[in-house]
Amino acid sequence: MASSSRSRKPEPAFDASRLVNAAIAKLRAYDPGHDLPTLRSRFGAAIAELGSNENPLGPSPRALKAMRAALAETFRYPDPRGMPLKRALAGHLGVDAACIALGNGSHELLMLLAQCFADAKHSIIFSQFGFAVFPIATAASGARAIRVPALPRSHRSAPYGHDLDAMARAVRANTRIVYLANPNNPTGTWFDDSALSAFLNKVPRNVLVVVDEAYHEYVDASGLTTALTFAGKHPNLIVTRTFSKAYGLAGVRVGYLVAQPSVVAMLERLRESFNVNNMALAGAAAALDDKPWLAKARAFNRAEREWLREELLERGYRCLPSQTNFLLCMLPRDADRLERHLFERGVIVRPMGGYGLPRALRISVGSRAENRRLLRALP
Ligand SMILES: *Cc1c(COP(=O)(O)O)cnc(C)c1O
């Protein structure tokens, strides 16, 4: 070794966190909770995966068939425009295909919206206990987060739900986006069409109102249809949906949004050219076409969710009302011990400490066998 290198001061250890941009410096990596692949090999079929709101019935057989056919094409890049899926969605929703953007899950689209439309000069509004991606998208864009306190626990129809009046009042001159989830994850709460209409009438047009409808297909509450009802009157409205929940396609990653064509055009500037893969494009279009399968998934979920709610209540576990495929269970004490207890018995549920709800557990509606396993595992 050359003698000059010995006389030099030792360099500090390389640390990329000192090089990262200011917005990313404030973020933390996604915490997936448990290591599911390891657990699957440990528990085998005896595991009950009730932590991620997946559809226990899986995807439509038609979607599976279409994805198998698409496998043969995976040496090709996927269709960068995704027109067949966009056309199918356009027909399904009664909108123009130019109003649709496709994403590698709706998570990607929620992130892209903040990146495209907000920066450090702006603010973004979301609710306390709102979907976890909203604060992440906000921080990544560099915008200031305005987190509006949720409705109180004692609220009659939406305990811990979005306080739309307070959210409308929170809008500032520099506000670019309001994120709403309807129904919301993790609370399961929802607001009806008239509440959304009143909210949209209060918010100026230069504020994008993003309504995340990830659980739309499960909804059957009276007075709640879809935010798309108001798209004609409010050009600043954006609706996101996903194939990850009721359609049972979480593993292939595909979601979409509906917005004004000029909004879609801005997203197209930033979107990765091949963000939705071959199998996802084919599987989603086929899933959309299989209406009986979706009807079956909806009916199963509704009956099973309410059965599970009753069984939990009989055992002293009270859950909030839900229009989704999960229940938020409220305990009289911190949920950590119960979560651990269930985990040791192969039952995976989601603790809510990270959301600021340490006494809550989010439990997805599983298959009847999984739900029974959960009930048997309770102390
Ligand atoms: C699960 C979920 C999503 C869907 O995410 P994908 O990226 O489409 O899988 C979006 N919003 C909410 C509120 C969710 O719970």
The ligand as an SDF file (V2000), in Angstrom:
LIG
                    3D

 15 15  0  0  0  0  0  0  0  0999 V2000
  -55.8610   -1.7960   -0.1070 C   0  0  0  0  0  0  0  0  0  0  0  0
  -56.0980   -0.3430   -0.3530 C   0  0  0  0  0  0  0  0  0  0  0  0
  -55.6990    0.2480   -1.5340 C   0  0  0  0  0  0  0  0  0  0  0  0
  -55.2180   -0.6150   -2.6690 C   0  0  0  0  0  0  0  0  0  0  0  0
  -53.9170   -0.6090   -2.8910 O   0  0  0  0  0  0  0  0  0  0  0  0
  -53.3750   -1.3070   -4.2140 P   0  0  0  0  0  0  0  0  0  0  0  0
  -52.1010   -0.5850   -4.3950 O   0  0  0  0  0  0  0  0  0  0  0  0
  -54.3460   -1.0360   -5.3250 O   0  0  0  0  0  0  0  0  0  0  0  0
  -53.2330   -2.7520   -3.9130 O   0  0  0  0  0  0  0  0  0  0  0  0
  -55.9300    1.5930   -1.7370 C   0  0  0  0  0  0  0  0  0  0  0  0
  -56.5740    2.3170   -0.8020 N   0  0  0  0  0  0  0  0  0  0  0  0
  -57.0260    1.7720    0.3370 C   0  0  0  0  0  0  0  0  0  0  0  0
  -57.7940    2.5990    1.2970 C   0  0  0  0  0  0  0  0  0  0  0  0
  -56.7710    0.4240    0.6010 C   0  0  0  0  0  0  0  0  0  0  0  0
  -57.1810   -0.1190    1.7480 O   0  0  0  0  0  0  0  0  0  0  0  0
  1  2  1  0
  2  3  1  0
  2 14  2  0
  3  4  1  0
  3 10  2  0
  4  5  1  0
  5  6  1  0
  6  7  2  0
  6  8  1  0
  6  9  1  0
 10 11  1  0
 11 12  2  0
 12 13  1  0
 12 14  1  0
 14 15  1  0
M  END
$$$$
